[in-house]
Amino acid sequence: MSKRIMVCLDGSKNSLRGLDKAISFAKQSDTIIVGVHSDTSFSAFSAVRAPILPMKKWKQKAKALMNIAKKKVEKNKIEFEGIVIAGHTSGIDLTTFANNPANKIDQIVIGSRGMGFPKELFFGSTSNFVLHKAKAPVTIVK
């Protein structure tokens, strides 16, 4: 059975560095990289459900981001699965997805911009939330 590494993607340089780190992990074993983007432009109701959007409903930014990630991963001969969640708060959306047993996430890789203050001096608020709430091991890339 393949290991599943979830990479949290928001289009920032640090999330793409996280993708690079996930690729290096994936090269070591039979692994699928699951790129997950939380589209936070939806209503508060969606934060409760965090539904996975069908590809035809992805916004242009999400499509471009997933295409970049897919090309980068598949260039390294690793299987890629792109997922966009209709959510309201990234940390909750990403953790809800990762903690759902049906998604079979074995590891999480997330980039950190470190923009929150003062609690998140070293890690961003989203990466800090995922680190503390996710059930799978989390690797934070700065």
C-alpha positions as a printed Julia matrix, in Angstrom:
142×3 Matrix{Float64}:
   0.0    0.0     0.0
   1.29   3.44   -0.92
   2.07   6.04    1.69
   0.14   9.31    1.3
   1.89  12.6     2.01
  -0.39  15.63    2.18
   1.19  18.91    1.09
  -0.63  22.11    2.01
  -0.5   24.46   -0.99
  -1.37  28.16   -0.99
   0.9   29.36   -3.8
   3.48  30.98   -1.53
   7.22  30.34   -1.9
   7.18  28.44    1.37
   4.36  26.12    0.31
   6.33  25.31   -2.86
   9.4   24.64   -0.69
   7.17  22.3     1.3
   6.28  20.56   -1.96
   9.99  20.13   -2.73
  10.51  18.56    0.71
   7.55  16.22    0.16
   9.07  15.18   -3.17
  12.34  14.33   -1.44
  10.41  12.25    1.14
   8.4   10.55   -1.61
  11.54   9.49   -3.49
  12.45   7.3    -0.52
   9.37   5.04   -0.69
   6.25   4.14   -2.65
   4.37   7.39   -2.05
   1.52   9.47   -3.43
   1.63  13.22   -2.89
  -1.75  14.75   -2.14
  -1.68  18.51   -2.78
  -4.43  20.25   -0.82
  -5.5   23.87   -1.27
  -8.1   25.53    0.95
 -10.16  28.08   -0.97
 -11.21  30.35    1.89
 -13.56  32.53   -0.13
 -16.61  30.48    0.77
 -19.19  31.01    3.51
 -18.77  30.19    7.18
 -21.15  27.24    6.62
 -18.57  25.52    4.43
 -16.05  25.6     7.29
 -18.24  23.09    9.12
 -18.38  20.74    6.14
 -15.16  21.62    4.21
 -16.42  19.96    1.02
 -14.0   18.89   -1.68
 -14.69  20.88   -4.83
 -14.97  19.15   -8.2
 -12.27  20.31  -10.61
 -14.78  22.24  -12.76
 -15.5   24.53   -9.75
 -11.85  25.34   -9.02
 -10.96  28.99   -9.36
  -8.23  29.97  -11.83
  -5.65  30.48   -9.04
  -6.28  26.96   -7.7
  -6.07  25.44  -11.2
  -2.76  27.17  -11.88
  -1.36  26.16   -8.49
  -2.33  22.51   -8.92
  -0.9   22.43  -12.46
   2.45  23.74  -11.19
   2.47  21.2    -8.35
   1.41  18.32  -10.61
   4.14  19.03  -13.17
   6.79  19.33  -10.45
   5.76  16.07   -8.79
   5.22  14.01  -11.93
   8.58  15.19  -13.3
  10.03  13.19  -10.42
   7.95  10.13  -11.4
   5.72  10.39   -8.33
   1.93  10.13   -8.39
   0.07  13.38   -7.6
  -3.5   13.98   -6.47
  -4.76  17.58   -6.36
  -7.61  18.55   -4.04
  -9.29  21.9    -3.45
 -11.44  22.34   -0.37
 -14.24  24.91   -0.19
 -13.62  26.28    3.24
 -13.5   29.32    5.43
 -10.37  28.92    7.6
  -7.28  27.19    6.19
  -6.06  25.58    9.41
  -9.41  24.0    10.2
 -10.0   22.94    6.57
  -6.59  21.3     6.21
  -6.75  19.57    9.58
 -10.29  18.31    8.97
  -9.19  16.81    5.66
  -6.01  15.28    7.11
  -7.77  13.81   10.15
 -10.51  12.17    8.1
  -9.63   8.43    8.07
 -11.12   8.08    4.57
  -8.3   10.28    3.18
  -5.59   7.99    4.63
  -3.0   10.74    5.21
   0.24   9.34    6.65
   2.25  12.56    6.84
   1.66  16.31    6.38
   4.13  18.8     4.94
   3.34  22.5     5.28
   5.31  25.64    4.55
   5.35  28.41    7.1
   5.51  32.12    6.39
   5.74  33.0    10.08
   3.55  36.08    9.7
   1.43  35.84   12.85
   2.43  37.77   16.0
   3.33  37.26   18.84
   2.28  33.62   19.41
   3.36  32.59   15.93
   6.78  34.26   15.93
   8.42  31.1    14.61
   5.58  29.44   12.7
   2.61  30.94   10.87
  -0.8   30.65   12.44
  -2.01  28.05    9.91
   1.05  25.84   10.24
   0.92  26.21   14.02
  -2.74  25.14   14.03
  -2.06  22.13   11.78
   0.96  21.13   13.88
  -1.12  21.01   17.05
  -4.41  19.61   15.71
  -3.4   17.06   13.06
  -3.2   13.39   13.98
  -0.52  12.56   11.37
   3.13  13.63   11.78
   3.69  17.19   10.53
   6.82  18.6     8.88
   7.0   22.4     8.8
   9.24  23.95    6.15
  10.47  27.52    6.67
